[in-house]
């Protein structure tokens, strides 16, 4: 099992700074998702900036979330 998200901070240009339970910090680029379905709502910077950690993953105010394994494996 991959580490889960402990903290998330929205950064410039639709990037999330993620801190995982194992202490690793990684960057997750949300831009490739912004033209897909509900992810288009994240183009609104206020919604994008509403991201919070939630049960080892992340959650935006519009109810959108991402799989914690995706966050870990696809971040740098």
N, C-alpha and C positions, 0 to 999 in steps of 0.2 A: 504494500500500500504506500502511495506517495504521501509526503507531508501535507498537512492541511494549512489553509490560510489562517493566520493569526491577526494580521493587520493589512489594511489596504489604503493606499493614498492615491487619489487621482493626480496625474501630472500633466504637463503640457502635451499637446498634440495627440490626445486620446491614448495615452499610455498610463498603465496602472503600476504603481510601485507596490509589490507584494512582499510581505514578510511571512515566512512559513514557520510552523511550530518547531522546526529543527534549527531555526535561527537564520536560514538562508534568506537573502533579499534578491528578488528577481524583478525584471520588467516584463509586463505583458502588454503587447500592442493590440489595441482593440480595433484599429483602423480596418483591418481586413474583414471585419464582421459588420461594418457600418452600413452596408448595402444589402444586408440579408434580413428579411422579415422584421421582427420586432426590434432587432438591433438598430434599425434605422432611427428609432426614437432617441438613441444615445447621441445622435448628432446635436441634439439640444444639450448644450454644455451644462445647464442646470441639472438635467436628469443624469448626465454622465458623472457629474461631481457628487451626486447623492449616494454613490456606492459605499457600502458598509460590509464588514465581515459578517458572515452568517453561516453558522453550523459547519465551519471548516471550508466554506466557499465564500462567495461574494453575492451581494444582492443590491439591486438598484431600486429606487422608490416606485418604479413602474412594475415591479414584480419579476423583472428579468434577472436571471442568474446564469452562472457558468459552472460546469463540472469542475470540481477541485483537481482532478487528474489532468484535465485540459490545461488548467491554469499553471500547474507545475511543469508539465511536459513541454508546453509551447511557450514558456517564458524564458528569457535570457538573463 
